Amino acid sequence: MTGPLVLIEPYADRLGGHHQRTLVALAQARPYSLVIAPHGIVREAVAALREAGARLVTAPAGHQAAVLLAASRLAARLSRAGLRVFRSRRWPRFLRRLPHQITLIARCLAEASALRTARRLEPGAEAVVILSASEALHGATALLGGLPHLRFVHEQVTTEDATVRFLGRLARRGERQALAVCPTQAVGDQFTAAFPDLPAVVRAFAIDDGRRLTDAERDGGRTAFDIPTGEAAVCLVGGWWPYKDVGVIDAALTLLRDPLHLVVTGIPLDGAVLARWRDLPNVRLHTVPGPVSESVLRLVYAAADAALVTRRPGVGKESGLVMDAARLGVPLVVSDHDPGLTARLSGRPWALTFTASAPDALAEALHSVIRQPPERPGPEATHLLGMWSAAGQADFLTRTFASLRTKESRC
């Protein structure tokens, strides 16, 4: 099982996150794989993929693929226009949700275009995988794309309204050609509730590339942000999306009794909040405008005694931040928003958990870091969180795809 893969990454044009890292790692594990990035790809990933010998495609191959991608881009423009028009809450809820429904259609069409391209360029691939798939219209994507495939569904946020559900029902037979891979059990449960007839398995998305931070990188990170030896530092990485509880951080920082360096990077961020933190007496704020490259991201983690991860209660998606910290060997300060994750981290000397949405609990955890930084996680931390090597993940995808093809041929 060492043949090439077809790796489709619709988010390859976005700098930051673990999408490009997983894409590159899988391509390195399976030389001569076909990488399809329908919306383009960041320069940093291009160089790494070329070194891995991957074939990179950023344009549709064939008339059908071109038509589907053109339709996707038209739908995406309509969605953006709708978001501007129906942004006010004075509009009925179904109109406010309409642009998001059009976005689901746009994603479906772009994925189908990529599948058509894969069908033309690599019909004998060991596995065809959409690494960051839409959370809806799974059967329609397979039917329009004309190719069985695996779909990594990272979260179940935007659900299908009546029109999109109708389109999904029309393409129900396409679901025999798709299998969803959910990164956590919580996402898997949500997915199964929404799509009870579509097969799904649970498997972590993030990959352990074995590139832990070195002592030289840690010294360099401290130097880069002018953080003296012996002074505590915590990093806050990633854009401030609604499921992230920035409010609890805001309140907790006002409760600090001792100085703490806070290194912040991500996009989007709230400038007013950052200005408020900069004025707090015990906060030494360092900001890195995002998005940032992998090398800069490593520098941010290297400067920190711990990585801070906060989510609102009930958020069960895979946290790339938690996975990054374990992969790099950085201790964690993490909210107990996900019972499954909390159970895995319980009792680990490199992970401090605190009650989600409780500022006083977070403040106490930060004081623990200030008094005595936690131990660094060893290589076993990634295994605890369900991460695999790139070779192990590639083998899993190949076996799962072969199983899907077998089931499809029997139908």
N, C-alpha and C positions, 0 to 999 in steps of 0.2 A: 504493500500500500504506500507507494512513494511517488505516484503520478502527480501531475500538476493539478492545481485547484483553479476554479474561477472565483475570484474574490471581488464582490461588488460593494463599493463603499460610497453611498450618496453624500456622506459628510466629509469626504476627503479634502474638500476645499476649505474646511474650517480648521484654523490653527488652534492647537490646544486640545485637551481631552485625550482619552486613550484610544480614539478611533484609529488614528494614523499609526500609533505604536503597535496595536494588534494587527493591523493590515500588514505592516512591514515585517513583523515577526513571523506571521504565517507565510508570507512570500519567501522569507529566508529559509523557512523549514521545508518548503516545497519549491525547489528551483523550477524556473520556466513557467510558473503560474501566470494566469492571465488576470490582470487587475483592471477593473472597469470603474472609472470615476466619472459618472455622467455630468457632474457639475464642475469638473476640474479638480486639481489637486495642489496642495501647498508645495512650494519648492523643496523644503526640507525632506519631505517624504519621497519626492521624485528621485533625488540623489540616492537615498537608501534603497529604493526599489530597483533602480538600475544596477546598483552594486550587487543586489540579490539575484540579478538575472531575470527579473520579472518583465513580462510584456505589459506595457501600460497603454490603456486606451481611454481617451477622454472625449471621443466623438462617436456617434452611432454608426454602426456598420450595417448597411442595407436600407432599403426604402422604408420598410415597416418600422424599424428602429428609429429612423429619422422622423417619421410622422408622429410616432408616439412621444418622442422627446419634445418636438415642437408643440404638441398639444399640452404637454406637461408645463412647459414654460408659459404658455398662454394662460393656463389655469392658475399658475403661481402668481402671475401679474394681476389677474382678477381677484385672487385672494388678498394680495397686498392692498389693492384699492378698496376692497370691502372692509378690511381692518381699519382703514382710515375713515371710511364713511360711517361705519356702525360702531365706532369706538365708544360713543356716549351711552350711558345706561338708560337713557330715555327711550331707546329702541327696544322693542320686544326681544326676549331672550333668544328666540329662534333666529332672528336676524343677526344678533350679535354672534351667534355660533356659526352662521352661514360661512364666513370666510374660513373658519377652521375646517369645515366640511369640504370646502373646495381645495384646501391644502391637502387633505387626505387623498382626493382624486388626483391632484398634481403629483403627489409622491407615488401613487400607484402607477401612473403613466410613465414616470421616469424609471421606476424599477422594471416595468415591463419592457421599456426600451433597452435597458441594460441586459435583460434576459435574451431579447432578440439578438443583440450584438454577440452575447456569449454563444448562442445557438449557432450563429454563423461562423464565429472564429475558433471556437473550442468545443465541438460537439461531443468529444470523448473525454471530457474532464472527469477526474476522480470524484469531484464534488463541486456543486454550484451553491454559493453562499452569499446572501445579502447580509452584510455585517451590521448594518444599522437600518433595519426595515421599519416601515410604517406600521402603526398599531391597528390598521384596518385594511379592508379590501384585499385580504390575502388570496382568496380564490381568484378574484379578478386579475390580480397581478400575474398569477401563474397561467391563467387562461390567455390573457393578452400576450404574455411573454412567450408562451408555447414551450416552456421548459420547466421540469421539476426542479425544486430548489429548497434549501434550508433558509430560514428567516430568523435572525437574531432580533427579537422584540424586546427592547430595553425597558419599556414602561408601558402602562396602559392608561394614558391620560385622556386624550381626545376620543370619545366614544362615537359610534356611528349614529347619526340622526336618521329620520325616516327615509330621506332620499338616498343616502349612502347605504343604508340597510337594504333598500330595494335593489340597488346595484349589486350589492353583495349576494343577495338571493339569486339574481339572474346568473351569477357566475359561480354558484355553489359547487358545481362539478369540478371546478378548478382547484378546490381545496384538497382533492386527492393527490395533487401534485406539489403540495407544500407541507412543510413541517416547521413548527415554530420552536425556537430555542430561547427559553426565558432565563435570565441570569440569576434570579432568586426564586424561592418557593412562593413568596408573596406575589411577585409578578405572574408566576405560573398560575396561581389560584385565580387572580383577576382575569387572566387571559382565558382560562378554561370556563369561567363564568360567562364571559362575553362571547366565546366561540366554542361551545361544547362539542361540536362535531369535527373540529380541526385538531389533529394530533400535535402534542407539545411535549417537550422534555425540558428539564431544568439543568442548566450548565453555566458556570461563570463565564463571562465574556473576556475579562481581563486576563492577560498572559504574563507569566513570570519570565522575564528575559534574563534573570540572573545578574543584572547590572546594578548591584547595590552601591550605595554611596561610599566613597573612599574617605579616609581621614584627610587626604589632601583637599578633596572637594569640600569637606566640612570646614576646614580652615579657610578655604577660599570663600565660602559663603559668608562666614563671619566677617571676613575682611571686606568683602564687597558691600555689606550693609553697615559696616563700622559698628559691629556688636562686640564689645569687649568680652574677653574670656571670663567666665564666671557669672555673667549676667544672663538671665533666662530669656529665651525667645520662643515664640509660637508663630507658626505660619497659618494663614487663612487663604486657601487657594480656591479659585473657581468663581464663576459669575454668580451674582445674587439673584437667583430665581425664586419664585414664590414658595417652592417646597423647602427652601433653605431658611432657617430661622435666624435671620440677621438681627431681629429685634431682641432676642435673648442675649446675643453677644453685646449689643449696644447697652443693655441694662447691666450686664455682668461687669463690663469694663469700668463702669462708674463705682463698682463695689470693691475694686482692687485696693489693697492696703499697701502693696509693695510694687516697685517698678517692674514692668514687663515690656519686652520688645515684641511688637506685632508686625509681621511681614505679610502684606496683603497683595495678591495679584489675581486678576480675573476680569471678565467682561460679561455682562454689565456690572458696574459698581455704582453706588450712590455717593456723589461728591459731598453732599451736605452731611451725610453720616460720617464720612472720612474726616471732614473738617472738625466735626464734633469730637471724634476720637483723638485728633491731633492736639486738642486743647485740654484733654484730661491729664491730671497731674502725674498719674502713675503709668501712662501709656507712652511708649516710645514707638511712634508709627513709622513704618517704611512701606512705601507703595511702589509697585512695579506695574506700569500700564499694560493691560492685556489687549489682545491675546499675545502669548509669549511662545518662544520656541522651546523645544525639549531641553536644550542646554541651559536656558535661563530658568526653566522650571526646576531642574535639578539643583541649581544654585539656591533657589528659594527654599526648597526642602532641606538642603544641606546646612543652611543657616539656623535651622530651628531645632529646639530641643523636643518639640512635639508638633504634630499637625492637628489643627482644630477642625472638627467636622460636626456641624449642627444641622439637624433636619427637624421638621415638624412631626409630631407623633403620627404614626401610621404609615409613613413613607417607607416602602419596602423595596425600592429599586436598588440595583447594584450601585454602590458608591465607588466611582473611579478614584476618589480621594483616599478612601480607606485602602483600596487595593494598591494605590501608588505608595502610600506610606509603608505598607507591609513589604512591598517589592523593593523599596529603596532602603528599608531598615530605619524608619523614622517612627518613634513612639506616637501614640494616638491619644487625643482627648475627644471623645465622641459621645453624642447624645444617645439615649436608649430608645430611639424612635422605632427601631425594628427589633422585635423580640428575638428573631432568629439570629441576627447579627450580635445582639447583646449576649445571648447564650454562648456564642462561640468565643467572645472576648472575655467572658467572665473569668476572673482569677488570673488573667494574664498580666505579668508585671510590666508589660510595655503598653498597656491600654487602660486609660482611665475613663470610665463611663459616668455620665451624669444624667439626671432626670431631664428629659426633653422639655423645652419651654420653661425651665426653672432657672432664672438668672442667678439666684444665690447658690444653687448647686454647681453651675458652671464656674462661678467666681471661686468657689472652694477648690474645684479641680485645677483651676489656673494657679491658685496659691500653692497647691501641691507641686506643680511643675516648678514654680519659683523656689520653693524650699529644697526640693530634691528632684531633678529631672528623672523621668522614668528610664528603665532599661531600654536598650534598643532591641527591636524584634530580630530574631535570627531567621535563617532561611525557612525554618519550619512554619513561620507565620503565614506564608503564602499558601502552603498546603492546608492549614487550618481554615483559611477563607475560601478554599475550593479552587484556587488558581492552579493552572497546569502550565507545563512548558509549551512552547510553540509546536514542537513535534507531537506532543501528546494531544494537543487541541486539534491539530491537523488530522491525526489518526482518527480521533473521535468523529470529526466532520465527515471523513471518508466512509467510516462504518455506518454512520447514521444515514448518509445519502444513499448508500447501497441498500439499506433497509427500506428507505422510501421508494426507491425504484422497484424493488421486489414487490412491495405492496401495490404500487401503481399498476404493475404488469398483471397482477391477479384480478384487478377490478374490471 
